[in-house]
Amino acid sequence: MEKSNVEKDKISLIGSVSLGTGVMIGAGIFVLMGQIAELVGSLFPLAFVAGAIVVGFSSYSYVKFSNAYPSSGGVVKFLTKSYGPGTVAGTFSLLMYVSMVVSESLVAGTFGAYTLRLFPEQYSGYASILGVILLAVAYIINISGNKIIGATATFTAIIKVAGIAILAISGLVISGLPNITGDYMNSIDQHFSSEFAFIAALALSILAYKGFTTITNQGGDILNPHKNVGRSIIISIGICTVIYVTLALSVAGGLSVSEIIEAKDYALAAAAKPIFGNLGSTLTIVLAIVATVSGVIASVYSASRMFSMLSSMKQVPDINKIGKFKKPALIFTVSLAILLTVFFDLTRIASLGAIFYLIMDIAIHWGLIRYLKKEVKFNPVIPIVAIVMDVVVLSAFIYLKFVNDPFVLIVAAIGILLIVVSERIFMKFHTDSEGKMNMGMDDDMMKKS
């Protein structure tokens, strides 16, 4: 009977897929579609197909890690298993954490952009203020330990997934298949070929799928984790691919490329208006508000929890010793997200998130190939292909930003440098006279630093 009760508390495969798709099909899709269209024009539906292929190869490493080491640690556990406790694992774990905070900021900014569509045009400059307010509300809900977080998670996930699926399918039925000509020259720089712009744009389409990594955190709570975490990742990516591509085709059928770019921060609402009328546009905005509000609340919780985990694993300083604040990791997480929301527009926020995520993703694949080939059964060809794809996409995206918006690269470089230097200094003072680090972790994780 005791075993039965334990199993009842576990997440089923269907439940895991529901939670996974709820995170993946979040607010990002409401704004990323316009940004991708700005780079590749009418080819943007194909960018989501290509992005899914890249993510499919990338997910292989996460599936193998999850099958071998299922735990609530997720990516942090994988990195520590590969590189051992120390500067390398800490640096890449923090990059994952920062990418999660960047996603919070992107979602908060999207909330502002869509909410303002309900008000006159003269209020359009207040999107970041609304985003900050939403982050403050998310902090209050999280700090209070309100049970509404868990109670509404599944409900809002259903609304998001079902709402976007209905919007995509009905829009495609009404508007019909668009004419994907591929003759659009991107408006950012006429010197970029369409092929180069397409490859660079994949960095943003990959960002729309990156939520699948949160499924790895379910390893300690799911039934049959050695199999079901991997299955959940594969199924969730498949569901999201179908919905994203259908939605992109629907938007392409409702608006011209120039119209999508003009309304890139609220492209879905703009696309719904000619297809469904004012009521359809309003319902799309409401759907975006539901997705962004629930997404920020859940993302703040996940990111702050990850930072607390890094602190308890002694990968970062013990922030609980700093002041007498309640849940300092939560305060730090929300504060960082607010700074990003105030000082960066949605395009720059998405760019930072894509750069940080792809670097961390490469580290995951390399760790599996280089350090765990004797402990985990896998086909090395697949993660090698994933690394090549990530490097090609990241390189193209970085060059595009170097030409078009070098400020993003400066901020990204400063962020990475601060993370590496601070981690190295912390680890140096956290090593005993014998060169060992007491990281508060299992012996099997005490590997090379």
URUR-V421760 format. One record per residue. N is the residue number from 1. OMEGA is omega in degrees with one decimal (999 if undefined). BURIAL is I if it has 9 or more other C-alpha atoms within 8 Angstrom, else O. Layout:
# URUR-V421760
n=N omega=OMEGA burial=BURIAL
n=N omega=OMEGA burial=BURIAL
This chain:
# URUR-V421760
n=1 omega=-180.0 burial=O
n=2 omega=178.6 burial=O
n=3 omega=179.3 burial=O
n=4 omega=179.4 burial=O
n=5 omega=178.0 burial=O
n=6 omega=-179.5 burial=O
n=7 omega=178.7 burial=O
n=8 omega=179.7 burial=O
n=9 omega=-178.3 burial=O
n=10 omega=177.8 burial=I
n=11 omega=176.7 burial=I
n=12 omega=177.6 burial=O
n=13 omega=179.2 burial=I
n=14 omega=178.4 burial=O
n=15 omega=178.5 burial=O
n=16 omega=178.0 burial=I
n=17 omega=178.8 burial=I
n=18 omega=179.1 burial=I
n=19 omega=-178.8 burial=I
n=20 omega=179.5 burial=I
n=21 omega=177.5 burial=I
n=22 omega=177.7 burial=I
n=23 omega=-176.2 burial=I
n=24 omega=179.9 burial=I
n=25 omega=-177.7 burial=I
n=26 omega=-174.2 burial=I
n=27 omega=-176.3 burial=I
n=28 omega=-177.6 burial=I
n=29 omega=-179.4 burial=I
n=30 omega=-176.7 burial=I
n=31 omega=-175.6 burial=I
n=32 omega=-177.6 burial=I
n=33 omega=179.1 burial=I
n=34 omega=179.7 burial=I
n=35 omega=178.5 burial=I
n=36 omega=178.7 burial=I
n=37 omega=178.9 burial=I
n=38 omega=-178.8 burial=I
n=39 omega=-170.9 burial=I
n=40 omega=177.6 burial=I
n=41 omega=-174.8 burial=I
n=42 omega=178.7 burial=I
n=43 omega=-172.4 burial=I
n=44 omega=173.6 burial=I
n=45 omega=179.2 burial=I
n=46 omega=178.5 burial=O
n=47 omega=177.7 burial=I
n=48 omega=175.1 burial=I
n=49 omega=180.0 burial=I
n=50 omega=177.4 burial=I
n=51 omega=178.6 burial=I
n=52 omega=178.3 burial=I
n=53 omega=178.3 burial=O
n=54 omega=179.5 burial=I
n=55 omega=177.7 burial=I
n=56 omega=176.1 burial=I
n=57 omega=-179.4 burial=I
n=58 omega=-175.9 burial=I
n=59 omega=-179.2 burial=I
n=60 omega=-179.7 burial=I
n=61 omega=-179.9 burial=I
n=62 omega=177.3 burial=I
n=63 omega=-179.4 burial=I
n=64 omega=176.3 burial=I
n=65 omega=-178.0 burial=I
n=66 omega=178.0 burial=I
n=67 omega=-177.1 burial=I
n=68 omega=-175.1 burial=O
n=69 omega=179.0 burial=I
n=70 omega=179.2 burial=I
n=71 omega=176.8 burial=I
n=72 omega=-179.7 burial=I
n=73 omega=177.5 burial=I
n=74 omega=-175.6 burial=I
n=75 omega=179.1 burial=I
n=76 omega=178.4 burial=I
n=77 omega=-178.8 burial=I
n=78 omega=-178.8 burial=I
n=79 omega=-179.6 burial=I
n=80 omega=175.4 burial=I
n=81 omega=-177.7 burial=I
n=82 omega=-169.8 burial=I
n=83 omega=-176.9 burial=I
n=84 omega=179.2 burial=I
n=85 omega=-179.8 burial=I
n=86 omega=-172.9 burial=I
n=87 omega=-175.4 burial=I
n=88 omega=179.8 burial=I
n=89 omega=179.8 burial=I
n=90 omega=-179.2 burial=I
n=91 omega=-178.3 burial=I
n=92 omega=175.5 burial=I
n=93 omega=178.2 burial=I
n=94 omega=175.2 burial=I
n=95 omega=176.4 burial=I
n=96 omega=178.9 burial=I
n=97 omega=-179.1 burial=I
n=98 omega=178.1 burial=I
n=99 omega=176.3 burial=I
n=100 omega=177.8 burial=I
n=101 omega=176.8 burial=I
n=102 omega=177.6 burial=I
n=103 omega=175.5 burial=I
n=104 omega=-178.9 burial=I
n=105 omega=177.9 burial=I
n=106 omega=179.9 burial=I
n=107 omega=179.7 burial=I
n=108 omega=177.7 burial=I
n=109 omega=177.5 burial=I
n=110 omega=175.7 burial=I
n=111 omega=179.8 burial=I
n=112 omega=-177.6 burial=I
n=113 omega=-179.0 burial=I
n=114 omega=-179.3 burial=I
n=115 omega=-178.5 burial=I
n=116 omega=176.1 burial=I
n=117 omega=176.7 burial=I
n=118 omega=-175.7 burial=O
n=119 omega=179.5 burial=O
n=120 omega=-174.3 burial=O
n=121 omega=-175.7 burial=O
n=122 omega=179.5 burial=O
n=123 omega=-172.7 burial=O
n=124 omega=-177.6 burial=I
n=125 omega=-175.1 burial=O
n=126 omega=-176.1 burial=I
n=127 omega=-178.0 burial=I
n=128 omega=178.6 burial=I
n=129 omega=177.2 burial=I
n=130 omega=177.3 burial=I
n=131 omega=178.2 burial=I
n=132 omega=178.6 burial=I
n=133 omega=179.3 burial=O
n=134 omega=178.1 burial=I
n=135 omega=177.9 burial=I
n=136 omega=177.7 burial=I
n=137 omega=178.2 burial=O
n=138 omega=177.8 burial=I
n=139 omega=-179.0 burial=I
n=140 omega=-179.7 burial=O
n=141 omega=-179.2 burial=I
n=142 omega=-177.6 burial=I
n=143 omega=-178.5 burial=I
n=144 omega=-178.6 burial=O
n=145 omega=-176.5 burial=O
n=146 omega=-178.8 burial=O
n=147 omega=-179.0 burial=O
n=148 omega=179.4 burial=O
n=149 omega=-178.9 burial=I
n=150 omega=-175.6 burial=O
n=151 omega=-175.6 burial=O
n=152 omega=-175.3 burial=O
n=153 omega=-178.9 burial=I
n=154 omega=-178.6 burial=I
n=155 omega=-179.7 burial=O
n=156 omega=177.2 burial=I
n=157 omega=178.6 burial=I
n=158 omega=179.8 burial=I
n=159 omega=-178.4 burial=I
n=160 omega=-175.4 burial=I
n=161 omega=-179.3 burial=I
n=162 omega=-178.6 burial=O
n=163 omega=-179.4 burial=I
n=164 omega=178.5 burial=I
n=165 omega=178.8 burial=I
n=166 omega=178.7 burial=O
n=167 omega=-177.8 burial=I
n=168 omega=-175.8 burial=I
n=169 omega=-178.5 burial=I
n=170 omega=178.6 burial=O
n=171 omega=180.0 burial=I
n=172 omega=178.9 burial=I
n=173 omega=-177.1 burial=O
n=174 omega=-174.5 burial=O
n=175 omega=-177.2 burial=I
n=176 omega=180.0 burial=I
n=177 omega=179.8 burial=O
n=178 omega=176.7 burial=I
n=179 omega=-178.5 burial=O
n=180 omega=-174.2 burial=O
n=181 omega=-179.1 burial=O
n=182 omega=-177.6 burial=O
n=183 omega=-178.1 burial=O
n=184 omega=172.7 burial=I
n=185 omega=-175.6 burial=I
n=186 omega=-174.1 burial=I
n=187 omega=-176.6 burial=O
n=188 omega=-179.4 burial=O
n=189 omega=-176.3 burial=O
n=190 omega=-178.6 burial=O
n=191 omega=178.5 burial=O
n=192 omega=174.7 burial=O
n=193 omega=180.0 burial=O
n=194 omega=179.1 burial=I
n=195 omega=179.3 burial=O
n=196 omega=179.9 burial=I
n=197 omega=179.6 burial=I
n=198 omega=179.8 burial=I
n=199 omega=179.3 burial=I
n=200 omega=-178.7 burial=I
n=201 omega=179.5 burial=I
n=202 omega=177.0 burial=I
n=203 omega=179.9 burial=I
n=204 omega=178.5 burial=I
n=205 omega=175.7 burial=I
n=206 omega=179.8 burial=I
n=207 omega=179.9 burial=I
n=208 omega=-178.7 burial=I
n=209 omega=-168.4 burial=I
n=210 omega=178.1 burial=I
n=211 omega=-179.6 burial=I
n=212 omega=-179.2 burial=I
n=213 omega=179.4 burial=I
n=214 omega=179.0 burial=I
n=215 omega=-180.0 burial=I
n=216 omega=179.1 burial=I
n=217 omega=-178.7 burial=I
n=218 omega=-174.0 burial=I
n=219 omega=-179.4 burial=I
n=220 omega=-172.7 burial=I
n=221 omega=-173.6 burial=I
n=222 omega=175.5 burial=I
n=223 omega=178.2 burial=I
n=224 omega=-172.0 burial=O
n=225 omega=-177.6 burial=I
n=226 omega=177.6 burial=I
n=227 omega=-169.7 burial=O
n=228 omega=177.4 burial=I
n=229 omega=178.1 burial=I
n=230 omega=178.4 burial=I
n=231 omega=-179.2 burial=I
n=232 omega=178.5 burial=I
n=233 omega=-177.8 burial=I
n=234 omega=-178.5 burial=I
n=235 omega=-178.5 burial=I
n=236 omega=177.9 burial=I
n=237 omega=178.5 burial=I
n=238 omega=179.5 burial=O
n=239 omega=-178.6 burial=I
n=240 omega=179.1 burial=I
n=241 omega=179.8 burial=I
n=242 omega=-177.3 burial=O
n=243 omega=-178.7 burial=I
n=244 omega=-177.4 burial=I
n=245 omega=177.9 burial=I
n=246 omega=179.0 burial=I
n=247 omega=179.7 burial=I
n=248 omega=177.4 burial=I
n=249 omega=178.0 burial=I
n=250 omega=179.1 burial=I
n=251 omega=179.3 burial=I
n=252 omega=178.6 burial=I
n=253 omega=-176.9 burial=I
n=254 omega=-176.3 burial=I
n=255 omega=171.5 burial=I
n=256 omega=-179.9 burial=O
n=257 omega=-179.4 burial=I
n=258 omega=178.8 burial=O
n=259 omega=178.1 burial=O
n=260 omega=-179.2 burial=I
n=261 omega=179.6 burial=I
n=262 omega=-178.7 burial=O
n=263 omega=-169.7 burial=I
n=264 omega=-180.0 burial=I
n=265 omega=178.3 burial=I
n=266 omega=-172.1 burial=I
n=267 omega=-176.9 burial=I
n=268 omega=178.0 burial=I
n=269 omega=178.7 burial=I
n=270 omega=-179.2 burial=I
n=271 omega=-177.8 burial=I
n=272 omega=-174.2 burial=I
n=273 omega=179.1 burial=I
n=274 omega=-179.2 burial=I
n=275 omega=-174.4 burial=I
n=276 omega=-177.5 burial=I
n=277 omega=-177.3 burial=I
n=278 omega=-179.7 burial=O
n=279 omega=178.9 burial=O
n=280 omega=177.9 burial=I
n=281 omega=179.5 burial=I
n=282 omega=179.2 burial=I
n=283 omega=177.3 burial=O
n=284 omega=177.5 burial=I
n=285 omega=178.2 burial=I
n=286 omega=177.7 burial=I
n=287 omega=178.4 burial=I
n=288 omega=179.6 burial=I
n=289 omega=177.9 burial=I
n=290 omega=-178.6 burial=I
n=291 omega=-176.5 burial=I
n=292 omega=-179.9 burial=I
n=293 omega=-179.8 burial=I
n=294 omega=-179.4 burial=I
n=295 omega=179.3 burial=I
n=296 omega=-179.9 burial=I
n=297 omega=-179.8 burial=I
n=298 omega=-177.9 burial=I
n=299 omega=177.0 burial=I
n=300 omega=179.0 burial=I
n=301 omega=-176.6 burial=I
n=302 omega=-177.2 burial=O
n=303 omega=179.9 burial=I
n=304 omega=177.2 burial=I
n=305 omega=178.4 burial=I
n=306 omega=179.8 burial=I
n=307 omega=176.2 burial=I
n=308 omega=178.8 burial=I
n=309 omega=177.6 burial=I
n=310 omega=178.7 burial=I
n=311 omega=-179.5 burial=I
n=312 omega=176.8 burial=I
n=313 omega=179.0 burial=I
n=314 omega=171.7 burial=I
n=315 omega=173.8 burial=I
n=316 omega=179.4 burial=I
n=317 omega=179.1 burial=O
n=318 omega=-176.0 burial=I
n=319 omega=178.2 burial=O
n=320 omega=179.1 burial=I
n=321 omega=-179.8 burial=O
n=322 omega=179.2 burial=O
n=323 omega=-179.1 burial=O
n=324 omega=-178.5 burial=O
n=325 omega=175.4 burial=O
n=326 omega=-179.2 burial=O
n=327 omega=-178.8 burial=O
n=328 omega=177.7 burial=I
n=329 omega=178.4 burial=I
n=330 omega=179.2 burial=I
n=331 omega=-179.1 burial=I
n=332 omega=-178.3 burial=I
n=333 omega=-178.7 burial=I
n=334 omega=179.7 burial=I
n=335 omega=178.9 burial=O
n=336 omega=178.8 burial=I
n=337 omega=178.8 burial=I
n=338 omega=178.6 burial=I
n=339 omega=179.1 burial=O
n=340 omega=-178.3 burial=I
n=341 omega=-177.8 burial=I
n=342 omega=-169.8 burial=I
n=343 omega=-177.9 burial=O
n=344 omega=174.0 burial=O
n=345 omega=-174.2 burial=O
n=346 omega=-179.9 burial=I
n=347 omega=179.8 burial=O
n=348 omega=177.9 burial=I
n=349 omega=179.0 burial=I
n=350 omega=-179.9 burial=I
n=351 omega=178.2 burial=I
n=352 omega=179.1 burial=I
n=353 omega=179.9 burial=I
n=354 omega=-178.8 burial=I
n=355 omega=-178.8 burial=I
n=356 omega=-177.7 burial=I
n=357 omega=-177.5 burial=I
n=358 omega=177.2 burial=I
n=359 omega=178.2 burial=I
n=360 omega=-178.3 burial=I
n=361 omega=177.2 burial=I
n=362 omega=179.5 burial=I
n=363 omega=178.2 burial=I
n=364 omega=-178.1 burial=I
n=365 omega=-178.6 burial=I
n=366 omega=178.5 burial=I
n=367 omega=178.5 burial=I
n=368 omega=-177.0 burial=I
n=369 omega=-170.3 burial=I
n=370 omega=-169.0 burial=O
n=371 omega=-173.3 burial=I
n=372 omega=-177.5 burial=I
n=373 omega=178.1 burial=I
n=374 omega=-176.0 burial=O
n=375 omega=-177.1 burial=O
n=376 omega=177.5 burial=I
n=377 omega=178.5 burial=O
n=378 omega=175.9 burial=O
n=379 omega=-174.1 burial=O
n=380 omega=-178.0 burial=O
n=381 omega=-174.9 burial=O
n=382 omega=176.4 burial=I
n=383 omega=175.7 burial=I
n=384 omega=176.2 burial=I
n=385 omega=179.0 burial=I
n=386 omega=178.7 burial=I
n=387 omega=179.9 burial=I
n=388 omega=178.9 burial=O
n=389 omega=179.7 burial=I
n=390 omega=-178.3 burial=I
n=391 omega=-180.0 burial=I
n=392 omega=-179.4 burial=I
n=393 omega=-179.4 burial=I
n=394 omega=-180.0 burial=I
n=395 omega=179.1 burial=I
n=396 omega=-178.6 burial=I
n=397 omega=179.1 burial=I
n=398 omega=179.3 burial=I
n=399 omega=177.9 burial=O
n=400 omega=179.4 burial=I
n=401 omega=177.5 burial=I
n=402 omega=180.0 burial=I
n=403 omega=-170.7 burial=O
n=404 omega=-175.1 burial=O
n=405 omega=-176.0 burial=I
n=406 omega=179.6 burial=I
n=407 omega=178.4 burial=O
n=408 omega=-179.6 burial=I
n=409 omega=177.5 burial=I
n=410 omega=178.7 burial=O
n=411 omega=179.7 burial=O
n=412 omega=-179.4 burial=I
n=413 omega=178.3 burial=O
n=414 omega=178.9 burial=O
n=415 omega=-179.9 burial=O
n=416 omega=179.6 burial=I
n=417 omega=179.1 burial=O
n=418 omega=179.6 burial=O
n=419 omega=-178.1 burial=I
n=420 omega=-177.3 burial=I
n=421 omega=-179.0 burial=O
n=422 omega=177.5 burial=O
n=423 omega=-178.6 burial=I
n=424 omega=178.6 burial=I
n=425 omega=-180.0 burial=O
n=426 omega=-178.5 burial=I
n=427 omega=179.7 burial=I
n=428 omega=-179.8 burial=O
n=429 omega=-179.4 burial=O
n=430 omega=-179.0 burial=O
n=431 omega=-178.2 burial=I
n=432 omega=-175.2 burial=O
n=433 omega=179.4 burial=O
n=434 omega=179.2 burial=O
n=435 omega=-179.5 burial=O
n=436 omega=179.2 burial=O
n=437 omega=175.6 burial=I
n=438 omega=-173.1 burial=O
n=439 omega=179.7 burial=O
n=440 omega=-178.3 burial=O
n=441 omega=-178.9 burial=O
n=442 omega=-179.1 burial=O
n=443 omega=-177.8 burial=O
n=444 omega=178.0 burial=O
n=445 omega=-178.1 burial=I
n=446 omega=-177.7 burial=I
n=447 omega=179.4 burial=I
n=448 omega=179.7 burial=O
n=449 omega=999 burial=O
